[in-house]
Amino acid sequence: MKALQDNIEKVKSMTRRSIKTGSCVIWPMMMGLAALAFPLLQVLLDAEKWDVSSVSYYLRLFCVTYAFYPIHTANLNAIKAVGRSDIFLKLEVAKKVVGLSILAVTFFYGVETIALGMLVGNIISGIINAFPNINPTITPIFPNLFNIPENIPDIAYTATIAGSFCAIIPSVTPIVTPAVVPTNT
C-alpha cells in the first residue's frame, strides 16, 4: 500500500479488499474453532486434569475476540500507508490506555471478567482504529476511507459465510467426535 500512498482511491480499494479477504479467512476459522471447542479440547486435553467445559468457554470467547483482527490491521495499515505515523502512534497509545484501564478494573473480579474485558477492549480498539478512517476532519488526506455504509455488504457477506460454517459444524461434530473421543464407561 505504501507505494500507492498518493492514490487515495487505490488505498481505499486495497483496504476494503484486505478487510474482506482477511475476514473471509479468519471469521470462518474462528467461528469454526469456537463451534468445535468442546470436542476438540476433549481430544487434546486430559479430561481428568482439565475442566474441558470451562476451557472451551474461554477458547470460544477468545475466538470471537480475535475474529476482528483483520479489520484492525487493515485500518492501521491504511494509516501507515499514507504516511501518518503520528496518528498511528496516538491510536496505539489510546488503545494501550483503554486496555490497561480495562485490565485494572477487571483484575479483581477473576479470569472470566478479564477475558470478557478483553472482548470489550477489542471492540473499543476497533472503534479507535477505524475512527481516523471514518472521520475526515482527523485525516483529511483520505476522507471516508472506511465508509461504513460502503463496507456493510463486505462484512455481511463474511458474516454470512462464518455463520453458515458455524451452523454446519455442530451437525458434523457428533459424526466425527465419537470416533475420536474415548468414552469413560
VENJO-V644687 format. One record per backbone hydrogen bond with DSSP energy under -1.0 kcal/mol. CO is the residue of the C=O (numbers start at 0). NH is the residue of the N-H. If there is no record, write none. Layout:
# VENJO-V644687
co=<CO CO>
nh=<NH NH>
This chain:
# VENJO-V644687
co=<0 1 3 5 6 7 8 9 10 11 12 13 14 15 16 17 18 19 20 21 22 24 25 26 27 28 29 30 31 35 36 37 38 39 40 45 45 49 50 51 52 53 54 55 56 57 58 59 60 61 65 67 68 69 70 71 72 73 74 75 76 77 78 79 83 84 85 86 87 88 89 90 91 92 93 94 95 96 97 98 99 100 101 102 105 109 110 111 112 113 114 115 116 117 118 119 120 121 122 123 124 125 126 129 130 132 134 134 138 141 146 147 150 151 152 153 154 155 156 157 158 159 160 161 162 163 164 167 168 171 172 176 176>
nh=<3 4 6 7 10 11 12 13 14 15 16 17 18 19 20 21 22 23 24 25 26 28 29 30 31 32 33 34 35 39 40 41 42 43 44 48 49 51 54 55 56 57 58 59 60 61 62 63 64 65 68 71 72 73 74 75 76 77 78 79 80 81 83 82 87 88 89 90 91 92 93 94 95 96 97 98 99 100 101 102 103 104 105 106 108 113 114 115 116 117 118 119 120 121 122 123 124 125 126 127 128 129 130 133 134 145 137 138 141 144 150 151 154 155 156 157 158 159 160 161 162 163 164 165 166 167 168 171 172 175 176 179 180>
